[in-house]
């Protein structure tokens, strides 16, 4: 499915891709993400890429990134796509209802989480607006280290329901 880019989505994307505006948004709405240093490096109607670095505030006792920080970056990769697609019409509530993860390698350095589920998210939001019923989407966020090795794969179930 191809996703059409709306003017509202393009405006939202321009704002959150600005490092200063993203930091202000994170400070106001997601302060833990701001403290952890999440960065949005790419956002299109089809995919988003969010990075997190190993540093003092994200570390665990085993000298790698704490799993909760990885989960936050993975969730943000799909969540920012959902927020962008919600901008294009009537209000839609969104909520994480389930999360599963597979960890395959120690997370050190810079980890980039990519979610390519924009078309599925857009379709679920459109269906919810059309029917007034809730829709769920399982989004996959894959985290790669600087060498390109898979560190973790998260499957986040999002629920969307159009507000009436």
N, C-alpha and C positions, 0 to 999 in steps of 0.2 A: 504494500500500500504506500502510495506517495502522499506526503503530508504537504498541504498548501501552507505557505507562509503568510500569516496575516500581518497587517500593519501593527496591531497591538503586540503580537509576539515579537516582531522585529524591534519595536521600541523597548520592550522588556529585555530582550537579548542585549541590545546596545548598553542598557543601564547596568546589567549584572556583569557584563564583560569589562566594564570600566573598573580597574582595581580599587580605586578610591570609593566608588559607589557600592561595590560589592562588600568592601570592609565595613562601610557604614551600615549596610543592610544586615550583615552578620552580627555586628555589635548590637543592633537594635532587636533583631528577631531570633538570632541563633548565637548567643554569646559564647557558648562552648566551642562552636565551630570556628569562631573568630580567634579564641584563645589557642585552639589547636593549629591554627594557621592554614585552614583549607583554602585552596585556590581553584577557581574555575578557569581552566585554560581553553576550553572549547565548548561552544553551545550552538547547535544547529537544530532544526526541527526533527532531525533523525537521531542525533546523539549528543552526549555531553561527556566531558572529561574533567575530573576533579582530582587534584593532587594533594598529598599530605606528606610532610617530611618527618623523619625521625629527629626528634629534638627532646629537650628536657621535659617539656610538658606532655609529650606524646609517648614517652618511654614506659616500658614495663621493667620488672626486675631482671629480665633476661636479655637486656640490651637490644630490644627490638620495639616496634610500635605496638602499643597496647591494642588488643582486639577491638575494644569499644571505639577507639579513634578510627580504626580501619572501617568499622561498621558505619560510623558517622559519615565518612567520606563516600562510602559506597551508596548509602541512602541519599546523600545530597546529590549524587550524579543522576539518579532517576527522579528525585524530588524536584530538582530545578527544571527538568524537562516538563514535569507535570505542571509546575507553576506557570511555565511559559505557555503551555497549551490551554490552561484555564483562562488566561488573559483574553482569549479571543471571543468570549461571549458571556452568557449569563453565569452567575456565580455557581461554583461547584465545590463541594467539600471534598477533601482528600485526607486519607488516613492510612498509615501503615498498619496492616492487620497481621502480618506474619513475616518472619525473617529466618532464613537458613543460610549457613555459610560453610564453606570448605576452605581450610587453610593448608597450603601446600609447601610453603617456604617461609623462613624467617623474614620478617618485614623490616628492612633497614634501608637507609637512604631515602630517596624520593619514590613514593608509590603513586601511580596514576590509575584511577578507577574510571573505566569507560562503560557507559550504558548506551546501548544502541536501540532502545525500545521506544523511541519517540513515536513512531507510527502506531504501535499498539496502544500507547497512552492516549494519543489523539483520537483513535477510534473509540476507546472506552468512554472518553469524555463526551464525544459526539453522541454516542448511543444513550448515555445517561441523560443528556440534555433532551434528546428526542423522546425518550420513553418515560423519564422521571424516575426510573429505577436505578438502583446501584449497580455498578459494574466493578469487577476486579481484574487486575493485571499483575502477572508475575514478571517483574523486571530483573534482569541479570546485570550485575555490575562486576566487572572483572578487573582485578588489581594487578598491575605489572610493575616490576621493579625497573631500575635504570638499565639493567641488562636485557630486559624484555621477557624475563621469566615470570610466570604466573605465581603470585603470592597468595591470593585468595579470590574466591568466587562467591559472591553474595546473591541470593535470590530473595528479593523483597516484594511482598504482595501488597499492592496498593488498592484501596477501595475508593471509588469515585461515585458521588451521588449529587445530582443537580439539585440546587436549592430552589424551593418553590415559594 
